Amino acid sequence: MQVTEHNIATGESIVRDATESELKKFQSWKEYDEKLEAAKAEAQAKRQALLDKLGITEDEARLLLGGN
């Protein structure tokens, strides 16, 4: 994996190989993002299942609960 460093003072850019530490951080961020997306998808599926069970739309639920 390549990393680009920009020096704002000089305007120079350097492209280099990522360090082991940077690779670990990137992997950690990637895993976090994947878990977050999975949690969002699960929450949406649960919300949709409840709406289906109640037989209402998301807009109708928002109206009933006083949301915008």
C-alpha positions as YAML, in Angstrom:
chain: A
units: angstrom
residues:
- id: 1
  name: MET
  ca: [0.00, 0.00, 0.00]
- id: 2
  name: GLN
  ca: [1.27, 3.46, -0.87]
- id: 3
  name: VAL
  ca: [1.01, 6.59, 1.27]
- id: 4
  name: THR
  ca: [1.25, 10.13, -0.09]
- id: 5
  name: GLU
  ca: [2.62, 12.82, 2.23]
- id: 6
  name: HIS
  ca: [2.03, 16.46, 1.34]
- id: 7
  name: ASN
  ca: [4.29, 19.16, 2.77]
- id: 8
  name: ILE
  ca: [2.11, 22.27, 2.83]
- id: 9
  name: ALA
  ca: [5.04, 24.62, 3.48]
- id: 10
  name: THR
  ca: [7.08, 23.47, 0.47]
- id: 11
  name: GLY
  ca: [4.31, 22.11, -1.75]
- id: 12
  name: GLU
  ca: [6.23, 18.85, -2.16]
- id: 13
  name: SER
  ca: [4.58, 15.44, -2.19]
- id: 14
  name: ILE
  ca: [6.25, 12.16, -1.35]
- id: 15
  name: VAL
  ca: [4.84, 8.75, -2.24]
- id: 16
  name: ARG
  ca: [6.16, 5.91, -0.10]
- id: 17
  name: ASP
  ca: [5.29, 2.45, 1.14]
- id: 18
  name: ALA
  ca: [3.10, 2.39, 4.24]
- id: 19
  name: THR
  ca: [4.76, 1.39, 7.49]
- id: 20
  name: GLU
  ca: [3.64, -1.67, 9.42]
- id: 21
  name: SER
  ca: [1.99, 0.62, 11.97]
- id: 22
  name: GLU
  ca: [0.05, 2.47, 9.25]
- id: 23
  name: LEU
  ca: [-1.07, -0.82, 7.71]
- id: 24
  name: LYS
  ca: [-2.36, -2.01, 11.10]
- id: 25
  name: LYS
  ca: [-4.25, 1.25, 11.63]
- id: 26
  name: PHE
  ca: [-5.76, 1.04, 8.16]
- id: 27
  name: GLN
  ca: [-6.87, -2.56, 8.79]
- id: 28
  name: SER
  ca: [-8.35, -1.54, 12.14]
- id: 29
  name: TRP
  ca: [-10.30, 1.34, 10.52]
- id: 30
  name: LYS
  ca: [-11.48, -0.99, 7.75]
- id: 31
  name: GLU
  ca: [-12.72, -3.57, 10.29]
- id: 32
  name: TYR
  ca: [-14.48, -0.83, 12.28]
- id: 33
  name: ASP
  ca: [-16.19, 0.47, 9.14]
- id: 34
  name: GLU
  ca: [-17.34, -3.04, 8.22]
- id: 35
  name: LYS
  ca: [-18.77, -3.61, 11.71]
- id: 36
  name: LEU
  ca: [-20.50, -0.23, 11.63]
- id: 37
  name: GLU
  ca: [-22.08, -0.94, 8.24]
- id: 38
  name: ALA
  ca: [-23.23, -4.37, 9.44]
- id: 39
  name: ALA
  ca: [-24.79, -2.81, 12.56]
- id: 40
  name: LYS
  ca: [-26.55, -0.17, 10.44]
- id: 41
  name: ALA
  ca: [-27.90, -2.83, 8.09]
- id: 42
  name: GLU
  ca: [-29.12, -4.93, 11.03]
- id: 43
  name: ALA
  ca: [-30.84, -1.93, 12.63]
- id: 44
  name: GLN
  ca: [-32.53, -1.05, 9.33]
- id: 45
  name: ALA
  ca: [-33.70, -4.65, 8.87]
- id: 46
  name: LYS
  ca: [-35.14, -4.70, 12.40]
- id: 47
  name: ARG
  ca: [-36.84, -1.34, 11.85]
- id: 48
  name: GLN
  ca: [-38.32, -2.56, 8.55]
- id: 49
  name: ALA
  ca: [-39.49, -5.83, 10.15]
- id: 50
  name: LEU
  ca: [-41.31, -3.85, 12.84]
- id: 51
  name: LEU
  ca: [-42.90, -1.55, 10.27]
- id: 52
  name: ASP
  ca: [-43.99, -4.59, 8.24]
- id: 53
  name: LYS
  ca: [-45.44, -6.21, 11.37]
- id: 54
  name: LEU
  ca: [-47.37, -3.03, 12.16]
- id: 55
  name: GLY
  ca: [-48.39, -2.63, 8.54]
- id: 56
  name: ILE
  ca: [-47.24, 0.99, 8.30]
- id: 57
  name: THR
  ca: [-44.66, 2.93, 6.34]
- id: 58
  name: GLU
  ca: [-41.70, 4.77, 7.77]
- id: 59
  name: ASP
  ca: [-43.44, 8.09, 7.08]
- id: 60
  name: GLU
  ca: [-46.53, 6.92, 8.95]
- id: 61
  name: ALA
  ca: [-44.40, 5.81, 11.91]
- id: 62
  name: ARG
  ca: [-42.71, 9.20, 11.95]
- id: 63
  name: LEU
  ca: [-46.11, 10.92, 12.02]
- id: 64
  name: LEU
  ca: [-47.33, 8.69, 14.85]
- id: 65
  name: LEU
  ca: [-44.20, 9.33, 16.92]
- id: 66
  name: GLY
  ca: [-44.19, 13.07, 16.26]
- id: 67
  name: GLY
  ca: [-40.95, 13.08, 14.30]
- id: 68
  name: ASN
  ca: [-40.20, 15.12, 11.22]
...
